Amino acid sequence: MRPRPPVTGRGIFSGTGLIVTALAATAVALLVPLWSYAGRPDPANATALSTRTVTTPYGPLSDADRDFVTKVRLAGLWELPAGELALRKGTTPAVRAAGRHLVDGHTALDTHVRTVAAQLGTPLPNEPDERQRRWLAALEAAEGQDFDRRFTAVLRLAHGRVYPLAAQVRAGTQNSLVRDLADDTGATVLDHIKVLEATGYVDFAALARELAVSPAPVPAPPEVGPSAAVPVTPTPVPTPGGA
């Protein structure tokens, strides 16, 4: 039998074949993205997290920003009274000078943080938390050189925790007010670190261990017993009135 010639329009290249092929390609295009995203985190979770950042005239304000503002306020609520104790109870000019820097620095920083909080609508605490009250009570009970050691140890450790936090917030915040506050906090804390070290009471080896092992931003103050090393001769202290 003679073979029949091919009929025009039949096969995969016919009109029907082209439609079927197009539908198949569309199905693949729709399914491939679904397969490729299988097992990835639910995007709804990311949306929920992003809602914690609010818009302000000064830029986005995140949970981390608000937490930082609160921490700055809390730091001043106990470190300023600690400075006043050092002015009253410190046995050396260097310890009393460190106390003066804490009072002056946290007075100015507290004014700044309260202004920022008011502009951003962020509530602030008005008294130290329970841990901070315990630290102040321990300093209030200490006398003489024991006070000098305890004051320097706990305040240097606390400032060592706050300093990198201010740098971290400064590097990542998108809010101009929080950025300025982080700048001010970093400068103030660095000044306090320097005058605390100038007392000659800082045990840098113990400080490094505490900073390395404690996960808390401001860990509990170390126990400083009477066997602590006698301080070395203090280095010159900058004139009070800086940060």
KOLDRENGU-729408 format. One record per atom (N, C-alpha, C): y, x, z. Coordinates in steps of 0.05 Angstrom, whole numbers, padded with zeros to 5 digits, always signed. Each point is the difference from the previous one (the first is absolute). Layout:
! KOLDRENGU-729408
YXZ
...
//
This chain:
! KOLDRENGU-729408
-00024+00017+00000
+00024-00017+00000
+00025+00018+00000
+00019-00009-00016
+00024+00016-00002
+00017-00003+00026
+00008+00023+00012
+00016-00002+00025
+00027-00014-00005
+00007-00017+00019
+00026-00014-00003
+00023+00018+00007
+00021-00003-00014
+00024+00016+00007
+00011-00009+00026
+00013+00019+00015
+00011-00008+00025
+00022-00021-00003
+00000-00018+00020
+00020-00022-00001
+00025+00010+00014
+00022-00003-00014
+00026+00009+00011
+00007-00016+00026
+00009+00015+00021
+00009-00013+00024
-00021-00002+00021
-00026+00008-00005
-00020-00002+00020
-00003+00027+00014
-00015+00001+00024
-00004+00025+00015
+00022+00005+00020
-00001+00024+00011
+00020+00007+00021
+00028-00001-00009
+00004+00005-00026
+00027+00001-00010
+00010-00027-00011
-00016-00021+00005
+00008-00026-00008
+00021-00011+00019
+00012-00022-00005
+00020-00012+00018
-00012-00006+00027
-00024-00012+00000
-00013-00006+00026
-00007+00026+00015
-00010+00020-00014
-00007+00025+00013
+00024+00014+00013
+00023-00001-00014
+00024+00012+00011
+00009-00014+00025
-00003-00027+00001
+00008-00015+00024
-00018+00007+00023
-00026+00001-00005
-00019+00007+00021
+00005+00028+00011
+00005+00019-00019
+00006+00027+00008
+00025+00002+00017
+00021-00015-00007
+00025+00001+00015
-00004-00012+00028
-00016-00021+00001
-00004-00012+00027
-00016+00019+00018
-00019+00014-00012
-00016+00019+00016
+00018+00023+00010
+00017+00010-00018
+00018+00021+00008
+00019-00008+00022
+00009-00025-00002
+00018-00011+00021
-00014-00001+00027
-00025-00010-00001
-00016-00001+00025
-00003+00027+00013
-00006+00020-00017
-00003+00027+00010
+00026+00010+00012
+00022-00005-00013
+00026+00008+00010
+00007-00012+00027
-00009-00025+00004
+00005-00014+00025
-00018+00010+00022
-00025+00006-00007
-00020+00007+00020
+00002+00029+00009
+00007+00019-00018
+00001+00028+00007
+00019+00006+00023
+00025-00012+00001
+00017+00005+00023
-00012-00009+00026
-00015-00023-00001
-00013-00010+00024
-00021+00019+00010
-00016+00011-00019
-00021+00019+00008
+00013+00025+00011
+00022+00009-00013
+00012+00026+00008
+00013-00002+00028
+00008-00024+00009
+00012-00003+00026
-00020-00009+00021
-00025-00002-00007
-00020-00008+00019
-00002+00020+00023
+00000-00009+00024
-00002+00018+00023
+00026+00012+00010
+00022-00006-00014
+00026+00010+00009
+00011-00018+00022
+00020+00010+00016
+00011-00016+00022
+00013-00025-00011
-00001-00021+00015
+00012-00025-00007
+00030+00003-00002
+00012-00006-00024
+00029+00004-00002
+00016-00018+00019
-00013-00022+00009
+00014-00018+00019
+00006+00015+00026
-00017+00019+00008
+00006+00016+00024
+00025+00016-00003
+00003+00013-00024
+00024+00016-00005
+00025-00018+00001
-00002-00025-00010
+00023-00018+00000
+00007-00007+00029
-00021-00004+00017
+00006-00007+00028
+00013+00023+00014
-00008+00025-00006
+00012+00023+00013
+00029+00003-00009
+00005-00005-00026
+00027+00005-00011
+00020-00020+00012
-00010-00024+00009
+00018-00019+00011
+00012+00008+00026
-00011+00021+00013
+00012+00010+00025
+00026+00015-00005
+00005+00008-00024
+00025+00013-00006
+00020-00021-00009
+00023+00000+00012
+00021-00020-00006
+00023+00014-00014
+00015-00016-00015
+00023+00010-00015
+00025-00002+00018
+00016+00021+00000
+00025+00000+00015
+00022+00012-00019
+00025-00004+00007
+00021+00012-00016
-00001+00031-00001
-00016+00012+00017
-00001+00029+00002
-00026+00011-00011
-00015-00017-00013
-00026+00008-00012
-00023-00013+00015
-00024+00002-00011
-00024-00012+00013
-00004+00011+00028
-00008-00018+00018
-00005+00007+00028
-00029-00006+00006
-00016+00021+00005
-00028-00002+00004
-00007-00002+00030
-00026-00006+00005
-00009+00001+00028
+00003+00027+00013
-00005+00021-00016
+00004+00028+00010
+00029+00005+00008
+00018-00011-00016
+00029+00004+00006
+00007-00014+00026
-00009-00025+00003
+00006-00015+00025
-00013+00014+00024
-00024+00010-00003
-00014+00014+00022
+00016+00024+00008
+00010+00015-00020
+00016+00024+00006
+00025-00007+00016
+00014-00021-00009
+00025-00008+00014
-00007-00007+00029
-00022-00014+00005
-00008-00007+00027
-00006+00025+00016
-00014+00020-00012
-00008+00024+00014
+00025+00017+00008
+00020+00000-00017
+00024+00015+00006
+00014-00012+00024
+00001-00026+00001
+00012-00014+00023
-00016+00005+00025
-00026-00002-00001
-00017+00005+00023
+00003+00029+00011
+00002+00019-00019
+00003+00028+00008
+00025+00003+00017
+00022-00012-00009
+00024+00003+00015
+00000-00013+00027
-00016-00022+00003
-00001-00015+00025
-00012+00016+00023
-00017+00020-00007
-00011+00016+00022
+00010+00029-00001
+00006+00010-00023
+00008+00028-00002
+00029+00005+00010
+00017-00020-00003
+00027+00002+00010
-00001+00001+00031
-00014-00019+00013
-00002+00002+00030
-00014+00026+00008
-00019+00010-00015
-00013+00025+00006
+00021+00023+00000
+00018-00001-00020
+00021+00020-00001
+00019-00002+00024
+00005-00025+00009
+00017-00003+00024
-00014+00012+00025
-00026-00004+00001
-00015+00012+00022
+00002+00031+00000
-00002+00011-00025
+00002+00029-00002
+00028+00010+00008
+00021-00015-00006
+00026+00008+00008
+00003+00000+00031
-00014-00019+00012
+00002-00002+00029
-00020+00018+00016
-00024+00004-00012
-00021+00013+00015
-00008+00027-00011
+00009+00008-00024
-00008+00025-00011
+00009+00023+00017
-00017+00021+00003
+00006+00022+00018
+00013+00024-00015
+00001-00002-00026
+00012+00022-00016
+00021-00010-00019
+00019+00016-00007
+00021-00009-00019
-00013-00008-00027
-00021+00013-00008
-00013-00007-00026
-00012-00028+00001
-00013-00007+00022
-00012-00027+00003
+00022-00021+00000
+00021+00006+00015
+00022-00019+00001
+00014-00003-00027
+00002+00022-00014
+00012-00001-00027
-00017-00017-00019
-00027+00003+00002
-00018-00016-00016
+00004-00030+00007
+00004-00006+00026
+00005-00027+00008
+00025-00011-00012
+00021+00016-00001
+00025-00008-00012
-00003-00007-00029
-00015+00017-00015
-00005-00005-00028
-00015-00027-00004
-00019-00005+00017
-00015-00025-00002
+00018-00024+00004
+00017+00002+00020
+00018-00022+00006
+00020-00005-00023
+00012+00022-00009
+00020-00003-00022
-00013-00009-00026
-00023+00013-00006
-00014-00006-00025
-00010-00029-00002
-00012-00009+00022
-00012-00027-00001
+00022-00022+00004
+00022+00007+00012
+00022-00019+00001
+00010-00006-00028
+00004+00021-00015
+00010-00004-00028
-00021-00012-00017
-00025+00008+00003
-00022-00010-00017
-00005-00029+00006
+00003-00008+00026
-00005-00028+00007
+00021-00018-00012
+00025+00009-00001
+00021-00015-00014
-00007-00004-00029
-00010+00021-00012
-00007-00001-00029
-00023-00020-00004
-00021+00002+00016
-00023-00017-00005
+00006-00029+00005
+00017-00006+00020
+00007-00028+00005
+00017-00011-00023
+00017+00016-00012
+00016-00008-00023
-00018-00006-00024
-00019+00017-00005
-00019-00003-00022
-00017-00026+00004
-00010-00003+00024
-00016-00023+00006
+00015-00026-00004
+00025-00001+00008
+00017-00024-00003
+00004-00006-00030
+00004+00021-00016
+00005-00004-00029
-00026-00009-00014
-00022+00008+00010
-00026-00007-00013
-00013-00024+00013
+00011-00010+00022
-00012-00023+00013
-00026+00006+00014
-00002+00025+00010
-00025+00009+00013
+00003-00001+00030
-00016-00015+00015
+00002-00001+00029
-00008+00026+00013
+00013+00006+00022
-00005+00026+00014
-00008-00006+00029
-00017+00018+00011
-00006-00002+00029
+00025+00008+00016
+00001-00009+00025
+00022+00006+00017
-00008+00016+00025
-00025+00007+00002
-00009+00016+00023
-00024+00017-00009
-00005+00022+00013
-00023+00017-00007
-00026-00015+00003
-00020+00009-00015
-00027-00013+00003
-00013+00011+00025
-00024-00010+00006
-00014+00007+00025
-00005+00030+00002
-00010+00013-00022
-00005+00029+00002
+00025+00015+00006
+00022-00007-00014
+00025+00014+00004
+00011-00003+00029
-00004-00023+00011
+00008-00004+00028
-00017+00018+00019
-00025+00004-00007
-00017+00018+00017
+00010+00028-00003
+00007+00009-00024
+00010+00027-00003
+00026+00004+00016
+00018-00019-00001
+00024+00002+00015
-00005+00000+00030
-00019-00016+00009
-00007+00000+00029
-00011+00027+00008
-00016+00013-00017
-00011+00026+00006
+00022+00021+00003
+00020-00002-00018
+00022+00019+00001
+00017-00006+00025
+00003-00025+00006
+00016-00007+00024
-00012+00011+00026
-00027+00000+00000
-00014+00009+00024
-00001+00031+00002
+00003+00014-00022
-00002+00029+00000
+00025+00013+00011
-00003+00023+00012
+00023+00015+00011
-00002+00029-00007
+00023+00013+00001
+00001+00029-00004
-00010+00009-00027
-00015+00023+00002
-00010+00012-00025
-00022-00018-00012
-00014-00015+00016
-00019-00019-00010
+00013-00020-00019
+00024-00009+00008
+00015-00018-00018
+00007+00013-00026
+00010+00025+00002
+00007+00015-00025
-00023+00001-00019
-00024+00007+00011
-00023+00003-00017
-00009-00027-00013
-00001-00021+00017
-00008-00026-00010
+00020-00011-00021
+00025+00002+00006
+00021-00009-00018
-00003+00014-00027
-00001+00026+00000
-00001+00015-00025
-00026-00006-00015
-00023-00002+00014
-00025-00004-00014
-00002-00027-00013
+00007-00021+00014
-00003-00027-00012
+00021-00005-00021
+00025+00009+00004
+00020-00005-00020
-00004+00017-00025
-00009+00024+00003
-00006+00016-00024
-00023-00011-00016
-00020-00010+00014
-00023-00012-00014
+00009-00026-00014
+00016-00017+00013
+00009-00024-00012
+00017+00005-00025
+00018+00019+00002
+00016+00007-00023
-00016+00012-00023
-00021+00015+00008
-00017+00011-00021
-00015-00022-00015
-00004-00023+00012
-00013-00022-00014
+00020-00015-00017
+00024-00004+00009
+00020-00016-00014
+00011+00015-00025
+00002+00026+00002
+00012+00016-00021
-00014-00004-00027
-00027+00003-00002
-00012-00005-00026
+00000-00029-00009
+00001-00019+00020
+00002-00028-00007
+00026-00006-00015
+00022+00011+00011
+00026-00003-00013
+00000+00011-00029
-00013+00023-00003
-00001+00012-00027
-00017-00017-00019
-00022-00011+00010
-00017-00017-00016
+00014-00025-00009
+00014-00013+00018
+00016-00024-00007
+00022+00007-00019
+00014+00022+00005
+00022+00009-00018
-00010+00004-00028
-00024+00011-00003
-00011+00006-00027
-00009-00025-00015
-00008-00021+00015
-00012-00022-00014
+00016-00026+00000
+00020-00003+00018
+00014-00026+00001
+00017-00005-00025
+00002-00025-00007
+00017-00008-00022
+00026-00014+00010
+00003+00000+00026
+00023-00013+00012
+00021+00021+00008
+00025-00004-00009
+00020+00021+00004
+00008+00002+00030
+00000-00022+00014
+00007+00001+00029
-00022+00014+00016
-00025-00005-00006
-00022+00013+00013
+00000+00030-00007
+00007+00006-00025
+00001+00028-00008
+00021+00015+00016
+00024-00011+00003
+00021+00013+00016
-00008+00003+00029
-00014-00021+00011
-00009+00002+00028
-00021+00022+00003
-00017+00002-00020
-00021+00022+00002
+00014+00027-00001
+00021+00003-00016
+00015+00025-00001
+00012+00007+00027
+00012-00020+00012
+00013+00003+00026
-00021+00006+00022
-00022-00014-00001
-00022+00004+00019
-00011+00028-00002
-00005+00009-00025
-00011+00027-00004
+00018+00021+00011
+00026-00002-00005
+00019+00020+00010
+00002+00000+00030
+00000-00024+00012
+00002-00003+00029
-00025+00012+00013
-00023-00007-00010
-00025+00009+00012
-00003+00030-00003
+00008+00012-00022
-00001+00029-00003
+00018+00014+00020
+00024-00011+00004
+00017+00012+00020
-00013-00001+00028
-00013-00022+00006
-00013-00002+00026
-00023+00019+00003
-00015+00003-00022
-00023+00019+00001
+00010+00028+00006
+00022+00007-00012
+00011+00027+00004
+00009+00005+00028
+00014-00020+00012
+00010+00005+00027
-00022-00002+00021
-00021-00016-00006
-00023-00001+00018
-00015+00027-00001
-00003+00011-00023
-00013+00026-00002
+00016+00022+00013
+00027-00003+00000
+00017+00020+00012
-00002+00000+00030
-00013-00019+00012
-00003+00000+00030
-00020+00022+00008
-00018+00008-00018
-00020+00020+00007
-00025-00012+00012
-00002-00026+00002
-00023-00013+00013
-00021-00010-00020
+00005+00002-00026
-00018-00011-00019
-00025+00018-00003
-00023-00012+00004
-00026+00014-00005
-00009-00007-00028
+00006+00018-00019
-00005-00007-00028
-00029-00003-00007
-00018+00015+00014
-00028-00003-00005
-00010-00028+00008
+00008-00008+00024
-00008-00027+00010
+00013-00021-00017
+00025+00004-00009
+00013-00019-00017
-00014-00004-00027
-00009+00022-00011
-00014-00002-00026
-00026-00015+00003
-00014+00004+00023
-00025-00014+00004
+00005-00030+00003
+00021-00007+00015
+00006-00028+00004
+00008-00014-00026
+00016+00013-00016
+00009-00011-00025
-00024-00003-00020
-00019+00017+00003
-00023+00000-00019
-00021-00022+00007
-00003-00005+00026
-00023-00018+00007
+00009-00029+00006
+00025-00004+00006
+00008-00027+00007
+00009-00016-00024
-00012-00023-00004
+00007-00017-00024
+00025-00016+00005
+00008-00004+00025
+00023-00017+00005
+00026+00013-00009
+00020-00015-00010
+00026+00011-00007
+00013+00015+00023
-00002-00012+00023
+00011+00014+00024
-00021-00003+00022
-00018+00020+00003
-00022-00002+00018
+00009+00002+00029
-00018-00007+00018
+00006+00001+00029
+00008+00028+00008
+00018+00003+00019
+00010+00027+00008
-00023+00016+00012
-00001+00026-00006
-00021+00016+00011
+00004+00004+00030
-00022+00005+00014
+00002+00006+00029
+00009+00029+00003
+00021+00004+00014
+00011+00027+00004
-00002+00006+00030
-00019+00017+00007
-00005+00006+00028
+00017+00024+00009
-00001+00006+00025
+00015+00022+00011
-00009+00027-00010
-00024+00001-00013
-00010+00026-00010
+00011+00007-00027
+00018-00017-00011
+00011+00005-00026
+00015+00027+00000
+00002+00012-00023
+00012+00026-00002
+00030-00001+00009
+00009+00021+00012
+00028+00003+00007
+00016+00003-00026
+00022-00013-00002
+00015+00001-00025
+00011+00027-00006
+00002+00006-00026
+00012+00025-00009
+00030-00004+00001
+00015+00021-00004
+00029-00001+00001
+00010-00018-00022
+00015-00021+00006
+00009-00019-00020
+00018+00014-00021
-00003-00010-00025
+00018+00010-00021
+00026-00015+00002
+00021+00010-00013
+00026-00014+00001
-00002-00028-00011
+00014-00019+00013
-00001-00028-00008
+00025-00007-00015
-00002-00014-00022
+00024-00009-00015
+00019-00016+00018
+00025+00000-00006
+00020-00015+00016
-00006-00029-00002
-00003-00015+00022
-00005-00028-00001
+00022-00015-00016
-00009-00023-00012
+00019-00015-00016
-00010-00002-00029
-00021+00015-00007
-00012-00003-00026
-00015-00026-00001
-00018-00005-00018
-00013-00026-00004
-00004-00015+00026
//
